[in-house]
Amino acid sequence: MSRFLQAEINLKSLINNFSKIKAHLRNTRVSCKIIAIVKADAYGHGAVEVARVFGLLGVDYLGVAFSEEAIVLREAGIKVPIIVLFDREIEGVFKYNLIPVIFDFRQAEFLSKEASRRGVILPVHIKVETGMGRLGIYENPCETIKKIAQLDNLKIDGVMSHFSRAEDLEWTQEQMKKFSKIREFLHNLGMKPLFHIANSQGLNYTEALFDAVRPGLMLYGYGAEGFIPCMTVKTKLLDIRKLPEGTPISYGGTFVTKKDSLIGVIPVGYADGYFRSLSNKAEVIVRGKRVPVVGTVCMDLTMIDLTDIQEVQIDDEVILLGKTGSEEITASHIAQWAGTIPYEVLTSFGGRARRKYIMEEEE
């Protein structure tokens, strides 16, 4: 048996999630645009395939972290405008018709000189610091944007910031106030670029829906009720062993059978993105029932307790992430067991599994 970890990506669920966001915006802000975030290979779902779907659905922009991600999309034939969020790379911006995000004046000068040399007008978005403490213009942002606007061959198409604690109403309101002041300043100068600050959680704040939103996790089924997870991750039983009471399982003997037990072995481990921290904490689904992970998760193998599962056989399907019948294991469940966040679960699984795309209605 080869290493078997398969991620099924349900494009119907992806379409449902996008449509829900669009409907929400229609009910609140008629003209609000959508910048669909497809960085980190669309959170492990496959950026090219996901971007194609969003393109067909009429998304306004795609957002990636670095130029190399945008280049992959362009070379796959994706024509949607692409915003590059975190990169200083210049050559690819012009070659592949990308929209860079500027986060300091020095970067703006470099882009201006290169645009002038090439004789083109380059659209850019400018990032301002409002409370994330990561990237963005933080000293005199209004005056700095005014200076950037005077540089040759740059067109300021957007101004953005990023919520750092969207679950914290008071903090988020402070960020929105800072952002609104910058917007008011630029509007008074006659500048009306696209303002955007709201991520998936930010969609909960009507006052954060400025001119565009940047949903990410919500597109893939997490972050709010009514959104459907798009990814199911499966493997198969490699072996089944009958072990007596008192048998230690895996490295360190962290689990010892309390009775005569049926222990399954699956060909998945931390090399596949199944975190070692899931040892003795996680559950998987076999024949429609949850069963516990027992012992330490290994690099390539994980053990599960099949004692209560009837007629189980080698090669039976094991669902690590997903739903069957009334049972479901979500990225949120795995994140809680592992002490992390759903983002890491999805990018870890999706980046390592063999992906298969399906178009099925959720039951």
C-alpha positions in Angstrom: 0.0 0.0 0.0 1.3 3.5 -0.8 0.8 6.3 1.6 -2.9 7.0 1.4 -4.4 10.2 2.5 -7.1 11.6 0.3 -8.9 15.0 0.6 -12.2 15.3 -1.1 -13.1 18.9 -1.9 -16.8 19.5 -2.4 -17.2 22.4 -4.9 -20.9 22.5 -4.2 -20.2 23.5 -0.6 -17.7 26.1 -1.8 -20.3 27.6 -4.1 -22.9 27.5 -1.3 -20.5 29.4 1.0 -19.6 32.0 -1.5 -23.3 32.5 -2.3 -24.1 33.0 1.4 -21.5 35.7 1.7 -22.8 37.4 -1.4 -26.4 37.3 -0.1 -25.2 38.7 3.3 -23.5 41.6 1.5 -26.6 42.3 -0.6 -28.6 42.6 2.6 -26.2 45.1 4.1 -24.1 46.8 1.5 -25.3 46.7 -2.1 -21.9 47.7 -3.7 -19.5 45.8 -1.4 -17.0 43.8 -3.5 -15.5 40.4 -2.6 -11.8 39.7 -2.4 -11.7 35.9 -2.0 -8.6 34.8 -0.1 -6.9 31.8 -1.8 -3.4 32.1 -0.1 -1.7 29.0 1.3 -3.1 27.0 -1.7 -6.7 28.1 -0.8 -6.2 27.0 2.8 -5.2 23.5 1.5 -8.2 23.2 -0.9 -6.2 23.8 -4.1 -5.9 27.4 -5.2 -6.2 26.8 -9.0 -9.4 24.8 -8.8 -10.9 27.0 -6.1 -10.0 30.2 -8.1 -11.6 28.8 -11.2 -14.9 28.3 -9.3 -14.7 31.8 -7.8 -14.0 33.2 -11.3 -17.1 31.5 -12.7 -19.1 33.0 -9.7 -18.0 36.5 -10.6 -15.6 37.2 -7.7 -14.1 40.7 -7.9 -10.6 39.9 -6.8 -8.5 37.0 -5.5 -6.0 37.5 -2.6 -2.7 35.6 -2.2 0.2 36.0 0.2 3.1 36.0 -2.2 3.8 36.5 -5.9 4.7 32.9 -6.5 1.1 31.9 -5.5 -0.3 34.5 -8.0 2.0 33.3 -10.8 0.7 29.7 -10.4 -2.8 31.0 -10.9 -1.9 33.1 -13.9 -0.1 30.2 -15.6 -3.2 28.1 -15.0 -5.2 30.7 -17.0 -6.9 32.6 -14.1 -7.8 36.1 -15.3 -9.4 37.5 -12.2 -7.5 40.5 -10.7 -5.1 39.2 -8.0 -3.9 41.2 -5.0 -0.6 40.2 -3.5 -0.7 40.9 0.2 2.8 40.5 1.6 5.5 40.5 -1.1 8.2 43.1 -2.1 8.9 41.2 -5.4 8.7 43.5 -8.4 9.3 41.6 -11.6 6.3 39.3 -11.3 4.0 42.2 -10.6 4.5 43.6 -14.1 4.9 40.3 -16.0 1.8 38.7 -14.6 -0.4 41.8 -14.1 -0.7 41.7 -10.3 -1.8 44.2 -7.8 0.8 44.7 -5.1 0.0 45.8 -1.5 2.3 48.6 -0.4 3.2 48.7 3.3 6.0 51.3 3.4 7.1 54.3 1.4 10.3 52.7 0.2 8.4 49.9 -1.5 6.2 52.5 -3.2 9.3 54.3 -4.5 10.7 51.2 -6.0 7.4 50.3 -7.7 7.0 53.8 -9.0 10.5 53.8 -10.6 9.9 50.5 -12.3 6.4 51.5 -13.5 7.9 54.7 -14.9 10.7 52.8 -16.6 8.2 50.5 -18.3 5.8 53.3 -19.2 2.8 51.7 -17.4 0.4 52.8 -14.7 0.5 50.3 -11.9 -2.6 49.9 -9.7 -1.7 49.3 -6.0 -3.4 48.9 -2.6 -1.9 50.5 0.5 -1.9 48.7 3.9 -2.2 50.8 7.0 -1.6 49.8 10.6 -4.6 50.0 12.9 -3.8 47.5 15.6 -2.4 44.3 14.1 1.3 45.2 14.7 2.4 43.3 11.7 2.7 45.0 8.4 1.3 48.4 7.3 2.1 52.1 7.4 2.0 53.2 11.0 3.7 56.7 11.1 1.5 59.4 9.7 -0.5 57.1 7.4 -2.6 59.9 5.9 0.4 62.0 4.9 2.3 59.0 3.7 -0.5 58.0 1.4 -0.7 61.5 0.2 3.0 61.3 -0.7 2.5 57.9 -2.4 -0.3 59.5 -4.5 2.2 62.0 -5.9 4.6 59.3 -7.1 4.8 58.8 -10.9 2.9 55.9 -12.6 1.2 54.6 -9.5 -2.6 54.5 -9.1 -4.0 53.9 -5.6 -6.9 51.6 -6.2 -7.3 50.4 -2.6 -6.4 51.0 1.0 -6.6 48.2 3.5 -6.0 47.1 7.1 -6.5 43.9 9.0 -8.5 43.0 12.1 -6.4 41.4 14.8 -9.1 40.5 17.3 -12.4 40.5 15.4 -14.0 38.6 18.3 -13.3 41.6 20.6 -15.9 44.2 19.9 -14.2 47.1 21.7 -10.8 46.5 20.1 -12.4 46.1 16.7 -14.3 49.3 17.0 -11.1 51.1 17.8 -9.5 49.7 14.6 -12.5 50.7 12.6 -12.4 54.3 14.0 -8.7 54.6 12.9 -9.5 53.2 9.5 -12.5 55.5 9.1 -10.4 58.6 9.9 -8.0 57.7 7.1 -10.9 57.2 4.7 -12.4 60.5 5.6 -9.0 62.3 5.1 -8.6 60.8 1.6 -12.2 61.5 0.6 -11.7 65.1 1.6 -8.7 65.2 -0.9 -11.0 63.8 -3.6 -9.4 60.3 -3.4 -11.8 57.4 -3.3 -9.9 54.1 -3.4 -11.5 50.8 -2.4 -11.3 50.5 1.4 -11.3 47.1 3.0 -10.6 45.7 6.4 -13.1 42.9 7.1 -11.9 39.3 7.2 -14.4 36.4 7.7 -15.1 37.4 11.3 -15.3 41.0 10.3 -18.4 40.2 8.2 -20.3 40.3 11.5 -19.8 44.0 11.8 -22.0 46.0 9.3 -19.8 49.1 9.9 -16.7 47.1 8.8 -18.1 46.4 5.3 -16.6 49.6 3.8 -16.1 49.0 0.0 -14.9 45.4 0.0 -14.4 42.4 2.2 -11.7 39.7 2.3 -13.3 36.4 3.4 -11.0 33.4 3.8 -11.9 30.7 6.4 -15.7 31.3 5.9 -15.4 30.4 2.2 -14.2 27.0 3.2 -17.0 26.3 5.6 -15.9 27.6 9.0 -16.5 30.7 11.1 -20.3 31.0 11.2 -23.5 28.9 11.2 -24.9 27.9 7.8 -21.5 27.5 6.2 -20.6 24.0 5.0 -17.0 22.6 5.4 -15.7 21.8 1.9 -13.0 19.3 2.8 -13.2 15.6 3.8 -10.0 13.7 4.6 -10.0 9.9 4.4 -7.6 7.0 4.7 -7.9 3.2 5.0 -7.2 0.7 7.7 -3.7 -0.8 7.1 -3.9 -3.5 9.8 -6.1 -4.8 12.6 -4.6 -6.4 15.7 -6.2 -8.4 18.5 -4.3 -7.4 21.7 -4.7 -8.6 25.3 -5.4 -6.4 28.3 -2.3 -4.6 29.5 -0.6 -4.1 26.1 1.2 -0.8 25.6 0.5 1.0 22.3 3.1 3.0 20.4 6.1 5.1 21.5 6.4 5.7 25.2 3.5 3.4 26.1 1.3 6.4 26.7 -1.8 4.1 26.2 -2.2 0.6 27.7 -5.2 -1.5 26.8 -7.6 -1.9 29.7 -9.2 -5.0 28.3 -8.8 -7.4 25.3 -8.9 -4.9 22.4 -9.1 -4.6 18.7 -6.5 -2.0 17.6 -6.4 -0.6 14.1 -3.4 0.9 12.3 -3.9 3.7 9.7 -1.1 4.9 7.3 -1.3 8.5 8.5 1.0 10.3 10.9 2.5 13.7 11.6 4.4 13.6 8.3 0.9 13.8 6.8 -0.2 16.8 8.9 -1.9 14.6 11.5 -0.4 16.4 14.6 1.5 14.4 17.2 -0.4 16.5 19.8 -3.6 14.5 18.8 -2.1 11.5 20.6 -4.8 9.9 22.9 -7.1 12.9 22.3 -8.5 12.7 18.8 -11.3 10.6 17.3 -11.9 9.3 13.8 -14.9 7.7 12.1 -15.1 4.1 11.1 -18.2 2.4 9.8 -20.3 5.4 10.9 -19.0 5.5 14.5 -16.4 7.6 16.3 -13.4 5.7 17.6 -10.5 7.1 19.7 -6.9 7.6 18.6 -4.8 5.6 21.1 -1.1 5.8 21.8 1.4 8.3 20.4 0.8 9.5 16.8 3.9 8.3 14.8 5.5 9.9 11.7 3.7 7.6 9.3 1.2 5.6 11.4 -1.6 6.2 14.0 -3.4 3.6 16.1 -7.1 3.6 16.8 -9.3 1.5 19.1 -11.8 -0.6 17.0 -13.0 -2.8 19.9 -16.6 -1.6 19.7 -16.9 -1.7 15.9 -18.6 -4.7 14.4 -17.3 -6.6 11.3 -14.5 -4.1 10.7 -12.0 -5.1 8.1 -8.6 -4.1 6.6 -9.0 -1.5 3.9 -12.2 -0.1 5.5 -12.5 3.7 5.1 -11.4 5.9 8.0 -12.6 9.5 8.1 -10.2 11.8 9.8 -12.1 15.0 8.9 -15.6 15.1 7.5 -19.1 13.8 7.9 -20.9 10.5 7.4 -24.4 9.9 8.6 -25.0 11.6 11.9 -21.3 11.7 12.8 -19.0 14.6 11.9 -15.4 15.6 12.8 -14.6 19.2 11.8 -11.4 21.1 11.6 -12.6 22.9 14.8 -12.8 19.6 16.6 -9.3 18.6 15.5 -8.0 22.1 16.4 -9.4 21.9 19.9 -7.9 18.5 20.5 -4.5 19.6 19.1 -4.5 23.0 20.8 -4.4 25.0 17.6 -6.7 26.7 15.1 -8.8 25.4 12.1 -6.6 27.3 9.7 -3.6 25.1 10.6 -5.6 21.9 10.4 -6.9 22.7 6.9 -3.6 23.8 5.5 -1.7 20.9 7.0 -4.1 18.2 5.7 -4.9 19.8 2.4 -1.3 20.5 1.6 -0.3 16.9 2.0 -3.3 14.8 0.9 -4.1 13.8 -2.7 -7.0 16.0 -3.6 -10.1 14.8 -5.4 -12.8 17.3 -6.5 -16.5 16.4 -6.3 -19.7 18.3 -7.0 -22.3 16.9 -4.6 -25.1 18.4 -2.5 -24.6 18.1 1.2 -27.0 15.7 2.8 
